[in-house]
Amino acid sequence: MLWTILGLIVIGLIAGLLARLIIPGKQNIGILMTIVLGIVGSFVGGFLGFLIFGADPAGGFLQPSGIIGSIIGAIIVLGIYVAVTRRRVTR
């Protein structure tokens, strides 16, 4: 269980950092929010992968498609976060 949690944190950090590099502009979030963003992105990417491809989650969570899905999910979540916070700041 501990290794699963540590794995989620590491994958979340990597996915969140890559999403922050890909999305243009400055995001005012810290390292903890980056990890949370990556973990939420992992769930979003995994859910979309399951819906689109019918992937089997029993294959493990450290698969190339899972990591790519995590990064894509993190990009989606960060894009939504940036759009919501920019809209809120301009009001």
Secondary structure as GFF3:
##gff-version 3
##sequence-region A 1 91
A	DSSP	alpha_helix	2	22	.	.	.	ID=ss1
A	DSSP	alpha_helix	31	53	.	.	.	ID=ss2
A	DSSP	three_ten_helix	57	59	.	.	.	ID=ss3
A	DSSP	alpha_helix	64	90	.	.	.	ID=ss4
###
